[in-house]
Amino acid sequence: MAHPNEEIARNATEALSRGDMEGFLSHHADDVVVHFPGRGPMAGDHRGKAGVAQMFQRQMQILDAPPEIETHDVLASDDHVVLLNKIRATRGGQALEQQQVVVLHIRDGKIAEAWLQFSDQQALDEFASS
């Protein structure tokens, strides 16, 4: 049986992959903070559901379609979840594929904070900024 926090993370990831922003955000606390690394147009700390939604709206303006997320493994405890993903995205017909680590802090059954890390941050920044 999967840890309940694993289910939260998997359900949020599946909603995001479908482009279901309402479903995705339903798994987040109202005061969620998402830390997006790098120097690209999505970099920074995004606060609250509205801030996270804006970050993903910006992503959808940049990309040709929602990114494909393939989850390799999920590690869950009572307070945290770590997702090991492969992501694929296209922009202007150019493709980018990377490994991604997402660390989530879970509070009261919701994602309260998220840290994203990518296998080649510089390539991601260049891809998003070109």
VMD Tcl script that draws the C-alpha trace (Angstrom):
set ca {
  {0.00 0.00 0.00}
  {1.38 3.40 -1.00}
  {1.99 6.12 1.55}
  {-0.84 8.72 1.45}
  {1.65 11.45 0.56}
  {2.81 9.42 -2.43}
  {-0.78 9.42 -3.68}
  {-0.97 13.22 -3.31}
  {2.22 13.65 -5.35}
  {1.21 11.16 -8.04}
  {-2.28 12.65 -8.39}
  {-0.90 16.19 -8.66}
  {1.66 15.08 -11.28}
  {-0.98 13.26 -13.32}
  {-3.26 16.33 -13.27}
  {-0.38 18.54 -14.40}
  {0.45 16.12 -17.23}
  {-3.16 16.34 -18.44}
  {-3.08 20.14 -18.32}
  {-5.71 20.07 -15.53}
  {-4.59 23.13 -13.57}
  {-7.62 23.11 -11.28}
  {-7.00 19.47 -10.38}
  {-3.28 20.13 -9.94}
  {-3.82 23.12 -7.64}
  {-6.40 21.23 -5.58}
  {-3.48 19.24 -4.13}
  {-1.71 22.43 -2.94}
  {-2.09 24.53 0.21}
  {-3.39 28.06 -0.33}
  {-0.01 29.46 0.77}
  {2.12 27.04 -1.29}
  {5.59 28.14 -2.39}
  {7.26 26.66 -5.49}
  {11.00 27.25 -5.91}
  {11.93 27.12 -9.62}
  {15.71 27.23 -10.11}
  {17.82 28.93 -12.71}
  {17.80 32.20 -14.62}
  {15.06 31.50 -17.15}
  {11.64 33.14 -17.38}
  {10.07 30.79 -14.81}
  {12.89 31.05 -12.24}
  {12.10 32.30 -8.77}
  {9.82 31.67 -5.84}
  {6.15 31.44 -6.78}
  {3.80 32.02 -3.85}
  {0.20 30.97 -3.39}
  {-2.00 29.07 -5.79}
  {-2.32 32.18 -7.98}
  {1.47 32.53 -8.23}
  {1.90 28.86 -9.10}
  {-0.87 29.09 -11.70}
  {0.85 32.13 -13.25}
  {4.14 30.23 -13.41}
  {2.48 27.37 -15.30}
  {0.56 29.78 -17.55}
  {3.92 31.31 -18.49}
  {5.25 27.82 -19.15}
  {2.32 27.09 -21.46}
  {3.02 30.30 -23.39}
  {6.62 29.19 -23.87}
  {6.06 25.50 -24.73}
  {4.28 23.97 -27.71}
  {2.26 21.66 -25.41}
  {2.23 20.60 -21.75}
  {5.48 18.85 -20.83}
  {5.43 15.07 -20.70}
  {6.27 13.81 -17.22}
  {7.35 10.22 -16.70}
  {7.71 9.37 -13.02}
  {10.40 6.77 -12.32}
  {10.00 6.56 -8.57}
  {8.37 8.26 -5.60}
  {9.81 8.27 -2.09}
  {7.39 9.36 0.62}
  {7.39 9.96 4.37}
  {4.99 11.70 6.72}
  {6.40 15.14 5.85}
  {8.07 14.90 2.43}
  {7.85 13.34 -1.01}
  {10.63 13.06 -3.57}
  {9.67 12.44 -7.19}
  {12.22 11.21 -9.72}
  {10.95 12.23 -13.16}
  {11.96 12.35 -16.78}
  {10.49 15.40 -18.50}
  {10.14 16.10 -22.19}
  {9.12 19.42 -23.69}
  {9.06 21.09 -27.08}
  {9.36 24.73 -28.02}
  {9.23 25.90 -31.60}
  {9.68 22.28 -32.68}
  {12.89 21.89 -30.63}
  {12.84 19.15 -27.99}
  {14.37 19.05 -24.53}
  {14.56 15.96 -22.32}
  {15.91 16.02 -18.78}
  {15.87 14.26 -15.47}
  {14.03 16.12 -12.73}
  {13.92 15.81 -8.97}
  {10.96 17.36 -7.15}
  {11.05 17.62 -3.36}
  {7.69 18.33 -1.76}
  {6.87 19.33 1.80}
  {3.41 18.03 2.71}
  {1.33 19.76 5.38}
  {-2.19 18.68 6.34}
  {-2.56 16.55 3.22}
  {-1.55 19.33 0.81}
  {1.66 20.35 -0.96}
  {2.96 23.28 1.07}
  {6.33 23.78 -0.62}
  {8.08 22.40 -3.70}
  {11.70 22.52 -4.84}
  {12.43 21.65 -8.48}
  {15.85 20.53 -9.73}
  {16.85 19.65 -13.29}
  {19.75 17.60 -14.64}
  {21.01 20.44 -16.87}
  {19.77 23.78 -15.58}
  {21.75 25.81 -18.11}
  {20.21 23.91 -21.04}
  {16.74 24.41 -19.56}
  {17.33 28.15 -19.11}
  {18.56 28.47 -22.70}
  {15.64 26.40 -24.02}
  {13.07 28.54 -22.15}
  {14.73 31.82 -23.09}
  {15.42 31.24 -26.78}
}
mol new
graphics top color blue
foreach p $ca { graphics top sphere $p radius 0.5 }
foreach p [lrange $ca 0 end-1] q [lrange $ca 1 end] { graphics top cylinder $p $q radius 0.2 }
display resetview
